[in-house]
């Protein structure tokens, strides 16, 4: 009987211990050691912390790590709570990847290594990307100085749009499409095969500490293209490339571009606009506190001749320093880079409320300010304020040239505005 009572007592103690363990949420059995990758950690219901190397990525620059990134992304995106994907130091060779949402919870990609594209020029869908981030809300990309290397030197030789007309078949380095309330911080795109970064259909997205690096001969490698987006902030970038440092397409609203250092390249541009039917209005663009150095143009607006109707309004360029820039201030409504333009047919893109304010520095060409508006849809309320641009070349001092417009002038004006008739072309 005594033995039976002892057995019952032991059993009762064991049952109580098990019930307490369950109530406290502790696991009954941690599982066998060495049973695979560590389980994610983090708040209940979250994807926790996910490591691409734990998922099989090598990061050695030669092994194809595409599958590991896609697997980790799937886990993070399907988690109900916040998830963080960690990318340790290394060079990760990957083919085309789409980090596709919508996700069930916020996802952060924390990069400490670099991503590397195949050097070969393969056929891709028009306007496709090498790395795509698509349909994401509350997404954060912390680059920590990480590099997206497009290895584009082979592509540049086949990327002359004027001759081939096939530029869109090459991949954009990084595409941000359909992002909302998201941040992109501390990444650099190098040697893209086509555009470096494309920001499209986004809302309330901030890009900070962005690097773009490619040689001047890298054709059609716009640094950052922004279009059909509302509330984008580009705050701090160093851009060296073979085309526009920043290009602003149709449908852009409430954009701020600030503290961008541009050059070599083609400058910072609104447009080109009016090449396609049904383009959306551009309104509320501010470009300020930028340095533009050794570029083909400075700040400009460009629209195609013979365009369908369009609108671009409330555009401000202010506090811009020019250093050896060809045509620092430019409106060109007769923009015609290829032979298929409707030359002589006026642009129907209406420009209004455009201000160039506190633009100073040096012009590499005699015509420092060039304003060509449409003869059919004239510009309205174009203002020049506090301009100080000098040219020291053999052609003589800088001049200002205008066509089909009369700007509103305030403050210092060097060179004097509109002393010559502006002509299209360089």
C-alpha positions, 0 to 999 in steps of 0.5 A: 500500500505504501508503494502504491501511495508513493507511485500516485504521489509521483504521478500527481507531481509529474502531471502538475509539472506538465500542466505548468509547463504548458501554461507557461508556453515552454516547449515539451521537447526542444527536438534533437540537436543538429536537426537543421537550420535554426528556427526563426526567432521573434515575436509570436506569429512573426517570421522572425530573423531569417538568414540567407546563408542558413537557407543555403546561399553561399555568397562566394560570387560564383554559386547561383544563390537565387533559390536560397533568396526566393525560399527565404523571401517566401517564408518572410512574406507569408509570416503574419508578423514582422520579419527580417531577412539578414544577408551576411557579408559576401558576394551573392550571384543571382539571376532575375529575382522578384521579391513579390508581395503583398506580404502578410506583415512588414518585411525588412531586408538587412544587407551586409553583402553585395548582389551580383548579376550574370555578366551575359546579356540574356533576353528579357521581357520589355521593361523588366528588372534584374532585382524587383521589389513589387507590391509591398507595404511597410517594406524596409531595405537597409543596404548598409552600403551594399552594392547591386552590381549589374555587370553591364559592360557587355550590354552597353555595346548593344545598347545604342537606342538610336541604332537598335531601338531595343533598349527596353529588352535589357534589364533595369538593375533594381525596380521598386514597383507598387511600394507603399510607406517604405524606405530604401536606405544605403544601397549602391547600383553599379554598372547597370545594363539599362536604368539603375533604379526605377521607382514606379507606382509608389506612394510615400517612399523615401530613398536615402544615401543612394549611390549610382556608379557607372562610366560615361560610356554606359548608354541609357543608364539613367540613375534613378527614374521616378514615375507615376508615384506620389510622395517620393523623397530622394534625400541624399545621393551620389550619382555617376552615370551615362545618362540622366542622374535623375529622370522624372516621368509622367504621373509624378506628384509631390516629389522632393529631390534633395542633396544629390551630387550628379556627374558625370551624366546628363543632369536632373530632368523632368521628362522626357514627356509627351512621347506616348498618349495618355501620359499622366500630369506631373505636378509638385516637383521640388529639386533643391540643394544639389551639386551638378558637375561636368554634365551634359545638362544641368536642370531641365524639362524636356518634351517631345514635339508633336506630342499628345496633350499633357501637363507639367506644373508647379516645378521648382529648381532651387539652390543648385550649384553648377560646376562646368555644366553644359547648358545649366538651365534648360527648357526644351519643348523640341526635344528630339534625340532620335530620327523619328520625331515630328520635327516642326509640330509643336508639343502639346505638353503645357508647362506652367508655374516653373521656377529656377531659383538661386542657380549659380556656378559655371557653364561649359558652353556660352548659352547658360540659360536656354528656354524653348517653349512650345509655339502651340501650347505656350509656357505660363509663369516661368520664373528666373530668380537670382541666377549667376552662371558664368562662362570663361570660354573663347566664345565670350561671356555666357548668354541667355536664349529664349523662344516662344516665352517671356520669363518672370525675372527677379533678383540678380540675373547673370547672364541677362535673360533672353538676349538671344533667340534659342534654337533647338539642338546642342 
